[in-house]
Amino acid sequence: MTYTNNTGSQVTFIQATISSGKFGQTNNCGEVAAGASCTATVTYYRNNSGSDTATFTMTSTAPNSPHVVTLKGSSSKPRVVS
């Protein structure tokens, strides 16, 4: 996900959280200058087939904070090919 700072002033990202342990994230969002962007990468972890949903929340000093995205992930059993 890419966040673009359209506020006209620097934004500081304070915290990133995901409501489920089935997802993980990394980001390069710290101090983001006006007009600049940062990226958050979300990974889905599941050992068996099924699906999960979660909420990804990034809190910042921007007036429209928090920034919330709904995540959906699904996986299936791998097929064995012989």
Backbone as a ProteinNet text record, in pm:
[ID]
protein_1_A
[PRIMARY]
MTYTNNTGSQVTFIQATISSGKFGQTNNCGEVAAGASCTATVTYYRNNSGSDTATFTMTSTAPNSPHVVTLKGSSSKPRVVS
[TERTIARY]
84.4	0	89.1	48.2	123.8	41.7	102.2	40.6	108	29	82.1	35.4	128.7	97.9	48.7	-80.3	-142.6	-183	-127.3	-171.7	-107.8	2.4	70.6	178.1	192.2	298.3	344.5	458.5	512.9	417.4	410.3	327.7	420.1	395.8	470.3	379.2	422.5	347.7	391.9	295.1	322	318.2	217.8	200.4	126.3	162.8	92.1	52.4	-75.2	-123.4	-211.9	-213.9	-302.7	-378.7	-508.6	-594.6	-587.1	-505.8	-495	-349.4	-309.8	-175.1	-149.1	-251.2	-234.6	-171.9	-159.5	-101	16.6	115.6	227.5	251.5	326.5	352	490.4	544.5	663.3	632.1	693.9	670.4	791.5	800.5	905.8	845.6	735.5	662.8	705.7	784	824.9	782.5	875.7	847.3	825.2	709.2	678.6	651	735.2	724.4	598.3	553.7	438.4	466.2	370.1	383.4	460.6	523.1	601	512.3	566.4	492.7	576.5	509.9	576.3	498.3	558.7	498	487.3	373.1	353.6	329.7	403.1	388.6	323.6	215.9	142.9	163.5	191.8	210.6	104.6	52.4	-49.2	15.8	-3.2	55.6	-55.9	-56	-151.7	-89.3	-99.4	-38.9	-134.8	-261.6	-359	-459.3	-556.9	-652.7	-753	-803.2	-901.4	-888.4	-962.4	-955.9	-964.8	-913.8	-910.6	-931.9	-982.6	-991.1	-927.5	-883.5	-822.6	-833.6	-801.9	-797.8	-654.7	-604.5	-471.6	-491.2	-433.9	-451.9	-316.5	-300.7	-180.2	-223.6	-161.7	-191.2	-81.3	-122.8	-25.7	-72.3	8.2	-27.9	-114.6	-151.7	-237.8	-378.1	-446.7	-582.2	-681.6	-660.9	-754.7	-712.1	-622.8	-576.9	-685.2	-698.7	-615.1	-654.3	-560.3	-580.4	-609.3	-727.5	-771.3	-798.8	-746.1	-767.1	-814.4	-916	-960.6	-877.9	-823.1	-741.1	-820.1	-804.5	-863.9	-756.9	-743.3	-645.7	-708.4	-665	-714.5	-603	-611.5	-513.6	-581.4	-518.6	-570.9	-458.6	-496.5	-397	-317.1	-186.8	-108.4	-142.6	-143.4	-167.6	-35.3	-36.8	82.1	75.9	176.9	184	293.3	257.8	359.4	391.4
-115.7	0	122.2	222	345.4	457.2	529.4	646.3	769.8	860.7	986.1	1098.9	1181.3	1291.5	1411.2	1434.6	1547.1	1659.1	1661.5	1758.8	1896.1	1906.7	2035.3	2057.7	1966	1975.2	1833.8	1824.1	1693.7	1617.4	1485.7	1396.9	1295.4	1267.1	1164.9	1045.5	927.9	805.2	753.5	726.7	693.5	543.7	476	334.3	265.5	138.8	54.1	-73.3	-109.4	-231.2	-310.6	-441.9	-531.6	-613	-627.7	-691.2	-843.3	-904.8	-1050.4	-1091.5	-1196.2	-1249.1	-1323.5	-1340.9	-1407.5	-1314.9	-1186.3	-1088	-1020.7	-981.3	-904.7	-786.3	-688.4	-571	-514.8	-451.3	-368.5	-239	-129.7	-3.3	86.9	182.5	282.8	419.5	419.3	542.1	593.3	694.9	762.8	907.3	989.4	1128.7	1134.8	1182.2	1189.3	1335.1	1389.2	1529.9	1552.9	1676.3	1712.8	1671.4	1602.6	1557.7	1428	1378.1	1254	1134	1015	891.3	795.7	699.3	589.4	462.4	348.2	220.4	128.3	61.1	-44.6	-175	-278.9	-410	-503.5	-569.3	-661.8	-803.6	-896.6	-1037.3	-1119.5	-1219.4	-1308.4	-1441.7	-1488	-1612.9	-1710.8	-1824.9	-1930.3	-2063.3	-2164.4	-2294.6	-2394.5	-2364.2	-2456.4	-2376.5	-2445	-2375.1	-2298.2	-2191.3	-2109.1	-1963.5	-1880.3	-1736.8	-1659.5	-1538.5	-1452.8	-1308	-1228.6	-1084.4	-1015.5	-893.5	-816.6	-669	-586	-441.8	-394.1	-320.3	-260.4	-112.2	-64.5	73.9	141.9	255.8	338.2	469.5	501.9	626.4	727.3	849.4	952.7	1087.9	1190.1	1325.5	1395.4	1325.1	1383.6	1407.5	1510	1540.3	1426.1	1342.6	1233.2	1100.3	1104	983.3	933.2	803.2	696.5	658.4	592.5	542.1	392.7	347.2	209.9	138.9	16.2	-65.9	-203.5	-258.6	-394.5	-491	-593	-693.9	-822.9	-890.8	-1023	-1113.3	-1231.4	-1327.6	-1463.9	-1543.2	-1680.3	-1768.4	-1894.7	-1991	-2126.3	-2210.4	-2345.5	-2444.1	-2569.1	-2674.1	-2687.5	-2703.7	-2726.5	-2862.5	-2867.3	-2994.8	-3066.4	-3195.1	-3276.9	-3329.5	-3299.3	-3345.2	-3447.9	-3562.8	-3668.4	-3698.9
0	0	0	-71.9	-76.9	-14.6	76.3	137.7	79.8	26.8	-25	65.5	108.4	199	118.2	122.1	52.3	147.8	268.8	369.2	354.3	280.9	268.5	373.7	468.6	568.4	604.1	670.6	708.2	798.1	777.7	860	926.1	1052.5	1125.3	1148.6	1102.6	1129.9	1265.4	1352	1491.1	1515.7	1459.7	1489.1	1376.3	1350.1	1255.2	1327.5	1319.6	1385.5	1291.4	1312.4	1238.6	1341.5	1321.1	1421.4	1423.1	1338.2	1334.6	1319.5	1391.5	1380.8	1251.1	1168.4	1039.1	935.7	969.3	878.9	948.8	872.4	924.7	832.7	880.3	797	823.3	722.4	733.3	660.4	702.7	634	648.8	558.2	565.1	594.2	668.1	698.5	835.7	836.6	959.9	945.3	903.1	869.9	718.9	676.1	532.9	497	412.6	372.8	289.3	283.8	200.4	56.7	-4.7	-142.2	-159.7	-53.5	-61	-27.4	-51.2	-25	58	117.5	185.8	154.5	182.9	145.6	266.5	277.2	376.5	300.4	338.3	276.1	376.5	334.9	421.5	369.5	461.3	427.6	498.7	428.9	484.7	518.8	643.1	691.1	725	659.3	692.7	652.6	741.1	714.8	651.2	649.6	592.5	510	452.7	368.3	453.4	398.1	467.6	429.5	498.1	471	601.6	599.5	717.2	673.8	765.5	745.2	865.8	845.3	952.5	917.7	1013.9	993.4	1013	916.1	921.3	950.4	1061.4	1103.2	1116.4	1048.8	1062.5	1125.8	1237	1307.8	1275.7	1246.3	1212.1	1266.3	1238.7	1278.7	1174.2	1068.6	964.3	1019.7	970.8	1019.9	998	895.7	866.7	930.2	1028.1	1096.6	1191.6	1211.5	1159.2	1016.2	948.6	813.2	828.4	784.4	809.3	676.6	665.4	546.7	593.3	528	556.2	472.6	537.5	470.8	458.1	345.4	324.9	266.1	323.8	273.6	264.6	167.1	155.5	102	136.8	89	71.1	-6.3	-26.6	-7.2	15.2	31.3	-97.6	-85	-208.4	-268	-398.9	-467.2	-485.8	-463.7	-485.2	-627.6	-703.7	-843.1	-852.3	-908	-919.7	-1063.5
[MASK]
++++++++++++++++++++++++++++++++++++++++++++++++++++++++++++++++++++++++++++++++++

